[in-house]
Amino acid sequence: MKINQVGRILSLGVLAIVLGLAASSNGSAASNPSNDGNHTMTSADQGRSDARLKEQVRHQLAMLPYLSVFDNLQYSVDGSTVVLQGQVRNPVLKPDAAGVVKHIEGVTNVVNNIEVLPPSPMDEQIRRQEYRAIFSFPSLGRYSIEPVPSIHIVVKNGNVTLEGAVANQADKDTAYLRANGVPNVFSVTNNLAVVAGS
């Protein structure tokens, strides 16, 4: 009876080793050994790693306490390097954004190209008027109920740029028309992307 139990245990052990080897040869392992014995990531693993890293960067930037509808943070991920871009109204956001991204596992380098917008009472007035003009319109009001609305209003020296995403072309066009109707605005650039489900 004891011999049967020992035989079963050995059989299960051999089966586990065989299944483990089969799984690693099918590419389900995180890395594959190269000829020199070092481990290299497959392209599929690299893609999953990049997607995970992008999601973590997006999440950390969205959680910044002073991020508002008047800021536009963008980023790109190239391997373990994250490049931050965009415009912020509050100067504290530039170092804060770089700081939270630096602490993400897998990030080895952060290039901070975020522009701090110059303080201007006229631009502040335009921001308030743009916010009211865009988000008080019935079809655009739904974009304002998120913690950080998907439409961002960037104002620099009287020039307005709309960044972010909307659900359809009609909302994109309406946001542009509403933004263009605000007094004392020199120009409006509509960079809103149409993304279903926004």
Backbone torsions as a table, in degrees:
resi	resn	phi	psi	omega
1	MET	NA	-40.5	178.9
2	LYS	-67.3	-31.7	179.4
3	ILE	-65.6	-39.5	177.2
4	ASN	-61.7	-42.0	-180.0
5	GLN	-65.5	-42.8	178.7
6	VAL	-64.3	-41.1	178.3
7	GLY	-62.0	-41.9	178.3
8	ARG	-64.4	-42.4	-179.5
9	ILE	-63.4	-44.3	178.2
10	LEU	-63.5	-41.3	178.8
11	SER	-62.0	-44.0	178.8
12	LEU	-64.2	-39.1	178.8
13	GLY	-64.0	-45.1	178.3
14	VAL	-63.9	-41.8	178.9
15	LEU	-61.8	-41.7	179.2
16	ALA	-63.7	-40.3	179.4
17	ILE	-66.1	-44.3	-179.7
18	VAL	-62.6	-44.6	179.2
19	LEU	-64.7	-38.5	178.1
20	GLY	-63.3	-42.8	178.0
21	LEU	-66.5	-39.1	179.4
22	ALA	-65.3	-41.1	-179.5
23	ALA	-65.3	-41.0	-178.5
24	SER	-71.4	-29.9	178.6
25	SER	-76.2	-18.4	177.6
26	ASN	-85.7	3.1	176.7
27	GLY	86.8	12.7	179.8
28	SER	-87.0	-6.8	176.7
29	ALA	-78.1	162.7	-176.7
30	ALA	-73.2	-22.8	180.0
31	SER	-149.9	159.2	178.2
32	ASN	-118.3	137.2	178.4
33	PRO	-71.4	138.9	175.4
34	SER	-92.9	-178.3	-176.7
35	ASN	-62.0	-30.5	-177.7
36	ASP	-88.9	6.9	177.3
37	GLY	91.1	-9.9	177.5
38	ASN	-80.9	157.0	179.8
39	HIS	-96.1	135.4	176.8
40	THR	-124.4	147.6	-179.2
41	MET	-82.4	143.3	174.3
42	THR	-76.7	165.3	-179.4
43	SER	-65.3	-33.6	178.0
44	ALA	-67.0	-42.2	178.3
45	ASP	-65.0	-39.8	178.8
46	GLN	-63.0	-40.6	178.6
47	GLY	-62.9	-42.9	177.8
48	ARG	-65.6	-39.5	179.5
49	SER	-64.7	-44.4	177.9
50	ASP	-62.7	-41.9	179.5
51	ALA	-63.8	-41.8	178.7
52	ARG	-64.2	-43.7	-179.9
53	LEU	-64.3	-42.9	178.2
54	LYS	-60.9	-42.2	179.6
55	GLU	-64.8	-39.9	178.7
56	GLN	-67.4	-39.4	177.4
57	VAL	-63.9	-47.1	178.9
58	ARG	-57.0	-46.2	-178.2
59	HIS	-62.7	-46.9	-177.9
60	GLN	-64.3	-39.2	178.8
61	LEU	-68.5	-39.1	179.7
62	ALA	-66.4	-24.6	-177.7
63	MET	-87.8	-0.1	179.0
64	LEU	-61.2	131.6	-171.5
65	PRO	-65.9	-28.3	-175.9
66	TYR	-102.4	7.9	179.4
67	LEU	-69.7	132.4	-177.4
68	SER	-135.3	-179.1	178.7
69	VAL	-65.0	-17.8	-178.1
70	PHE	-95.0	9.2	177.6
71	ASP	-116.6	150.3	178.5
72	ASN	-132.9	105.5	177.7
73	LEU	-106.4	129.7	176.4
74	GLN	-128.6	159.1	-179.6
75	TYR	-152.3	159.8	171.1
76	SER	-138.2	149.1	-178.5
77	VAL	-118.6	127.0	176.7
78	ASP	-128.8	94.2	-175.7
79	GLY	68.6	-116.6	179.4
80	SER	-104.6	9.8	178.4
81	THR	-103.1	131.6	177.5
82	VAL	-113.6	127.7	177.5
83	VAL	-106.7	119.8	178.8
84	LEU	-97.7	136.7	179.6
85	GLN	-140.5	174.4	176.1
86	GLY	119.2	-166.3	-177.4
87	GLN	-133.1	140.7	176.9
88	VAL	-131.7	146.8	178.7
89	ARG	-84.9	-38.8	-177.7
90	ASN	-92.1	119.7	-176.6
91	PRO	-60.5	-23.7	-179.2
92	VAL	-66.2	-26.2	-176.8
93	LEU	-66.0	-30.6	-177.7
94	LYS	-62.7	-56.2	178.4
95	PRO	-69.4	-31.7	179.0
96	ASP	-63.9	-41.7	179.9
97	ALA	-63.1	-45.9	178.7
98	ALA	-64.0	-37.8	-178.6
99	GLY	-64.6	-44.1	-179.0
100	VAL	-71.2	-32.7	-179.9
101	VAL	-72.3	-35.8	179.3
102	LYS	-59.9	-29.6	-175.7
103	HIS	-88.3	2.5	177.7
104	ILE	-78.2	133.0	179.3
105	GLU	-61.6	129.8	179.8
106	GLY	101.1	-11.6	178.8
107	VAL	-93.0	121.9	178.7
108	THR	-108.3	-19.5	-177.5
109	ASN	-146.5	137.2	176.4
110	VAL	-124.7	123.7	175.1
111	VAL	-103.3	116.0	-173.8
112	ASN	-102.3	97.4	178.3
113	ASN	-105.3	24.4	-179.6
114	ILE	-71.3	132.7	178.5
115	GLU	-94.1	130.1	174.4
116	VAL	-90.9	120.6	-177.7
117	LEU	-69.9	142.2	-179.2
118	PRO	-69.4	142.7	177.6
119	PRO	-68.4	135.8	-178.5
120	SER	-156.8	121.8	177.2
121	PRO	-60.0	-35.4	179.6
122	MET	-66.7	-42.6	178.0
123	ASP	-64.0	-37.7	177.9
124	GLU	-62.6	-41.0	178.1
125	GLN	-64.4	-43.2	178.8
126	ILE	-62.4	-40.4	179.0
127	ARG	-57.9	-48.2	-179.9
128	ARG	-61.9	-43.7	-179.5
129	GLN	-66.5	-39.4	178.0
130	GLU	-64.2	-43.6	179.6
131	TYR	-57.8	-49.0	179.9
132	ARG	-63.6	-43.5	-177.2
133	ALA	-64.0	-41.3	-176.2
134	ILE	-79.4	-54.1	-170.5
135	PHE	-81.9	-11.0	175.1
136	SER	-84.3	-11.8	177.8
137	PHE	-73.9	132.3	-171.4
138	PRO	-52.6	-44.8	-176.3
139	SER	-75.6	-15.3	-179.1
140	LEU	-102.7	-11.3	-177.9
141	GLY	-60.4	-29.2	-178.3
142	ARG	-65.3	-22.9	179.4
143	TYR	-76.6	-14.1	-177.3
144	SER	-90.2	-7.8	-174.9
145	ILE	-85.6	-5.3	176.9
146	GLU	-79.0	156.2	177.7
147	PRO	-56.5	-43.1	171.0
148	VAL	-123.1	106.6	-176.1
149	PRO	-55.8	150.8	-178.0
150	SER	-76.6	-11.7	172.7
151	ILE	-101.7	123.3	178.7
152	HIS	-110.3	137.2	-177.1
153	ILE	-111.3	107.8	-179.7
154	VAL	-104.7	123.6	-179.0
155	VAL	-121.5	124.0	177.8
156	LYS	-137.9	115.4	178.1
157	ASN	54.3	41.4	177.4
158	GLY	83.3	-1.3	178.4
159	ASN	-101.8	131.8	-175.4
160	VAL	-108.8	135.7	173.4
161	THR	-126.0	128.1	176.2
162	LEU	-96.4	123.7	-179.5
163	GLU	-123.2	158.4	176.2
164	GLY	119.0	-150.0	-175.0
165	ALA	-142.4	146.8	174.6
166	VAL	-131.0	167.2	-173.4
167	ALA	-80.2	-24.9	-176.5
168	ASN	-154.9	168.5	-176.9
169	GLN	-65.0	-34.4	179.7
170	ALA	-62.0	-41.6	177.8
171	ASP	-66.2	-37.8	178.0
172	LYS	-62.5	-47.3	-179.4
173	ASP	-66.1	-40.0	-180.0
174	THR	-65.3	-42.1	178.3
175	ALA	-60.8	-41.1	178.6
176	TYR	-63.8	-46.5	-179.5
177	LEU	-62.7	-42.5	179.3
178	ARG	-64.9	-42.8	-179.6
179	ALA	-66.5	-36.1	-178.4
180	ASN	-72.6	-17.4	-179.1
181	GLY	-86.2	-1.7	-179.4
182	VAL	-80.1	133.1	-179.7
183	PRO	-66.6	156.3	176.0
184	ASN	68.9	15.3	176.7
185	VAL	-96.3	129.3	-179.2
186	PHE	-78.8	-41.8	-179.3
187	SER	-155.9	157.5	175.8
188	VAL	-128.9	126.2	175.0
189	THR	-110.6	125.0	-176.3
190	ASN	-102.8	98.7	177.4
191	ASN	-102.1	19.0	-179.6
192	LEU	-67.0	135.4	176.8
193	ALA	-97.4	143.5	176.4
194	VAL	-93.2	112.6	-178.3
195	VAL	-129.0	118.2	178.8
196	ALA	-59.4	135.2	178.8
197	GLY	91.5	6.0	179.7
198	SER	-76.2	NA	NA
